[in-house]
Amino acid sequence: MDKNLIQRTISGLVYVAVIILCTTPLGAELINKIHPGFIRQEYLYYGLISLLLLVGTWECIKIMKFGKGYEKWIVLPLVVFIYYVFSKRYFNHDFFFDFRLNEILAISLIVIAVVTLFKYPNELYYDSGKLIFTVIYVALPFSFALGLPKFSSYDGTFSLEVLFLFILIWSSDTFAYLTGKFFGKHKMAPKISPKKTWEGYAGGVVLTLVLSYFVEHYQPELRGNWMVVGFLVAAFAPLGDLVESQLKRNFGVKDSGNIIPGHGGVLDRLDSFLICVPVVYLYFILEKFI
């Protein structure tokens, strides 16, 4: 058997296991069987997102090849500060999903960053542009991710929104790939991602909607309507992949890193997640008013 395939399989299984343990009550339950009362699930989830944030920031700095100016050295402090602001809200249960100016502004900045990447890429060749893009592209989505699950420190409950968000993203990627492989003819973005086709995109949307129907039917306690979430994920997950592909293409980089052997870096694995999180978060805000 191909050694690369074995490596990809093992590292992929480890990656999925870590996601499951940190986004469901299972992680804390297993640890507390060994050391009773040692940790609560919200800390495991917070630790996971914090680690992904730090690694993702470092990868983005390497991709964008900062110069010798001061900008390179203030990226991480700015990212950590923004994340810290959201962290306080996370532990204070302060994500109420209403129209707060700072959250609408943050989502708007993500849109502006994506548009800049595709339409005005020359702006990112300046260290100031690299600084702003990195902070927006990495800090804000991971910060919003803290607001997706609901938890209670009193009875140990921890909701599964993030787990099923990952499942829908994985299914969207897989279904789009398989549909595109067998039926794809019309390229979506040949210069950025040659293998993506509109047929694959359509297949990803349809089949992810089928899966999201079962999520909605069998997980009624989840926030929002998961048929809507499934559609949003299938519609925007490919954009996340294109964003990271365009970023690497602009700077002549193949992979964002190698922290996950055979799969690349954190940004390679979470490109769709970084775009889907703010979209789903915005839906949860709007859903309260519908």
C-alpha positions in Angstrom: 0.0 0.0 0.0 1.2 3.5 -0.8 2.9 5.0 2.3 1.5 8.5 1.5 -2.0 7.0 1.6 -1.4 5.3 4.9 0.0 8.6 6.3 -3.0 10.6 5.0 -5.4 8.0 6.4 -3.8 8.0 9.9 -3.4 11.7 10.2 -7.0 12.2 8.8 -8.4 9.9 11.4 -6.5 11.6 14.2 -7.7 15.0 13.0 -11.4 13.8 12.9 -11.0 12.2 16.4 -9.7 15.5 17.8 -12.6 17.4 16.3 -15.1 15.0 17.7 -13.5 14.9 21.2 -13.4 18.7 21.4 -16.8 19.6 19.9 -18.9 17.1 21.8 -19.3 16.1 25.5 -17.4 12.9 24.7 -14.0 14.5 25.2 -14.6 15.7 28.8 -16.4 12.5 29.6 -13.4 10.4 28.6 -10.9 12.6 30.4 -13.0 12.8 33.6 -13.3 9.0 33.8 -9.5 9.0 34.3 -9.4 12.2 36.4 -12.9 13.0 37.8 -13.8 16.6 37.6 -10.6 17.5 35.7 -12.0 19.5 32.8 -15.3 20.8 31.3 -16.1 20.5 27.7 -16.2 24.2 27.0 -12.5 24.4 27.9 -11.6 21.6 25.5 -13.5 23.4 22.7 -11.9 26.7 23.6 -8.4 25.0 23.6 -9.1 23.5 20.2 -10.2 26.8 18.6 -7.3 28.7 20.3 -4.7 26.2 19.0 -6.2 26.4 15.5 -6.2 30.2 15.7 -2.5 30.4 16.6 -1.3 27.9 14.1 -3.5 29.5 11.4 -2.1 32.9 12.1 1.5 31.6 11.9 0.7 29.9 8.6 -0.9 33.0 7.1 2.2 35.0 8.1 4.4 32.5 6.3 2.2 32.4 3.2 2.1 36.2 2.8 5.9 36.5 3.2 6.0 39.7 5.4 9.0 42.0 5.0 11.3 43.2 7.8 8.9 46.0 8.9 7.1 46.2 12.2 3.8 44.7 10.8 5.0 41.2 11.0 5.6 41.5 14.7 2.2 43.0 15.6 0.1 40.5 13.7 -0.1 37.9 16.5 -0.7 40.4 19.3 -3.6 41.9 17.3 -5.1 38.5 16.5 -4.8 37.5 20.2 -6.4 40.7 21.4 -9.4 40.4 19.1 -9.8 36.7 20.1 -9.5 37.7 23.8 -12.4 40.1 23.4 -14.6 37.3 22.0 -13.2 34.9 24.6 -14.6 37.0 27.5 -18.0 36.9 25.8 -17.7 33.1 25.4 -17.1 32.4 29.0 -19.7 34.9 30.1 -22.3 33.4 27.8 -22.7 36.7 26.1 -23.3 35.6 22.5 -27.0 36.6 22.3 -27.1 36.7 18.4 -28.5 40.2 18.1 -27.6 43.1 15.8 -24.5 44.4 17.6 -22.5 47.0 15.6 -19.2 45.3 16.2 -20.4 41.9 14.9 -21.9 43.4 11.8 -18.8 45.4 11.2 -16.6 42.3 11.7 -18.6 40.3 9.1 -18.5 43.3 6.7 -14.7 43.3 7.1 -14.5 39.6 6.1 -16.5 40.4 3.0 -14.2 43.3 2.2 -11.1 41.1 2.7 -12.4 38.5 0.3 -13.2 41.0 -2.3 -9.8 42.6 -1.9 -8.1 39.3 -2.4 -9.8 38.6 -5.7 -10.2 42.1 -7.1 -7.4 44.1 -5.7 -4.6 41.6 -4.9 -1.9 44.2 -5.3 -3.0 45.7 -2.0 -1.8 42.6 -0.3 1.8 43.1 -1.5 2.2 45.8 1.1 3.0 44.7 4.7 0.1 46.9 6.0 -2.3 45.1 3.7 -0.9 41.7 4.7 -1.4 42.7 8.4 -5.0 43.8 7.9 -5.9 40.7 5.8 -4.3 38.2 8.2 -6.1 39.7 11.2 -9.5 39.7 9.4 -9.1 36.3 7.7 -7.9 34.4 10.8 -8.9 36.2 13.9 -12.6 37.0 13.2 -13.8 33.6 11.9 -12.2 31.7 14.8 -13.6 34.3 17.2 -17.1 33.9 15.8 -16.7 30.1 16.1 -16.7 30.5 19.9 -20.3 31.8 19.7 -21.8 28.8 17.8 -22.1 26.1 20.6 -24.3 26.5 23.7 -23.1 25.1 27.0 -23.9 25.0 30.7 -21.3 24.7 33.4 -23.9 23.6 35.8 -25.0 20.3 34.2 -22.2 19.8 31.7 -24.3 20.1 28.6 -22.6 21.2 25.4 -24.5 21.6 22.2 -23.3 20.0 18.9 -23.6 22.9 16.4 -19.9 22.9 15.6 -19.6 19.2 15.2 -22.5 19.1 12.6 -21.0 22.2 10.9 -17.8 20.2 10.4 -19.8 17.2 9.2 -21.7 19.3 6.6 -18.5 20.9 5.4 -16.8 17.5 5.0 -19.9 16.2 3.2 -20.0 19.2 0.9 -16.4 18.8 0.0 -16.7 15.1 -0.6 -20.0 15.2 -2.5 -18.7 18.1 -4.7 -15.5 16.2 -5.4 -17.2 12.9 -6.3 -19.9 14.6 -8.5 -17.3 16.7 -10.2 -15.1 13.7 -10.8 -17.8 11.7 -12.6 -19.9 14.4 -14.1 -17.9 17.6 -14.1 -17.4 19.4 -17.5 -17.7 23.1 -16.8 -14.9 24.6 -14.8 -15.8 26.9 -12.0 -12.5 28.8 -11.6 -9.9 27.1 -13.8 -7.1 29.6 -13.0 -7.6 29.2 -9.2 -8.8 25.7 -8.7 -8.8 23.7 -12.0 -10.5 20.6 -10.5 -13.6 22.5 -9.4 -16.7 22.3 -11.7 -20.2 23.7 -11.6 -21.5 20.1 -11.8 -19.5 19.3 -8.7 -20.8 22.4 -7.0 -24.4 21.5 -7.7 -23.9 17.9 -6.5 -22.4 19.2 -3.3 -25.3 21.5 -2.7 -28.0 18.8 -3.4 -26.4 16.0 -1.5 -25.5 18.2 1.5 -29.1 19.3 1.6 -30.1 15.7 1.8 -27.8 15.1 4.8 -28.9 18.3 6.5 -32.5 17.1 6.3 -31.5 14.2 8.6 -29.6 16.5 10.9 -32.6 18.7 11.2 -34.9 15.7 11.7 -32.8 13.8 14.3 -31.1 16.8 16.1 -34.1 19.2 16.8 -32.3 20.7 19.8 -29.7 22.4 17.5 -30.0 26.2 17.0 -31.7 27.2 13.8 -33.0 25.3 10.8 -30.3 22.9 9.6 -31.8 22.7 6.1 -30.9 26.3 5.8 -27.5 25.8 7.4 -26.8 22.9 5.0 -27.6 25.1 2.1 -25.4 27.9 3.3 -22.5 25.5 4.0 -22.8 23.9 0.6 -23.1 27.2 -1.1 -20.2 28.9 0.7 -17.7 26.1 1.5 -16.3 26.1 -2.1 -15.7 29.8 -1.7 -13.6 29.2 1.3 -11.5 26.8 -0.7 -11.2 29.3 -3.5 -10.2 32.1 -1.1 -7.3 30.0 0.3 -6.3 28.8 -3.2 -6.2 32.3 -4.4 -4.2 33.5 -1.4 -1.6 30.7 -2.0 -1.5 31.4 -5.7 -0.9 35.1 -5.2 2.2 34.3 -3.1 3.4 31.2 -4.9 2.8 28.7 -2.1 1.6 25.1 -2.5 0.5 24.3 1.1 -0.1 26.5 4.1 1.9 24.1 6.3 2.5 20.5 7.2 1.1 20.2 10.7 -1.3 17.5 9.4 0.9 15.0 7.5 -0.4 14.3 4.1 -3.1 17.0 4.4 -1.1 20.2 4.7 -1.7 22.9 7.3 -4.5 24.2 9.4 -5.6 26.7 6.7 -5.6 24.0 4.1 -8.0 21.9 6.2 -10.1 24.8 7.5 -10.4 27.0 4.5 -14.1 26.3 4.1 -14.7 26.5 7.9 -13.2 30.1 8.0 -15.9 31.3 5.5 -18.8 29.1 6.7 -18.5 30.2 10.3 -19.3 33.9 9.9 -22.1 33.0 7.3 -23.7 30.6 9.8 -23.2 33.0 12.6 -25.0 35.7 10.6 -27.8 33.3 9.9 -28.3 32.6 13.6 -28.6 36.4 14.1 -31.2 36.8 11.4 -33.0 33.6 12.3 -34.1 35.2 15.6 -36.0 37.9 13.6 -37.7 35.7 11.1 
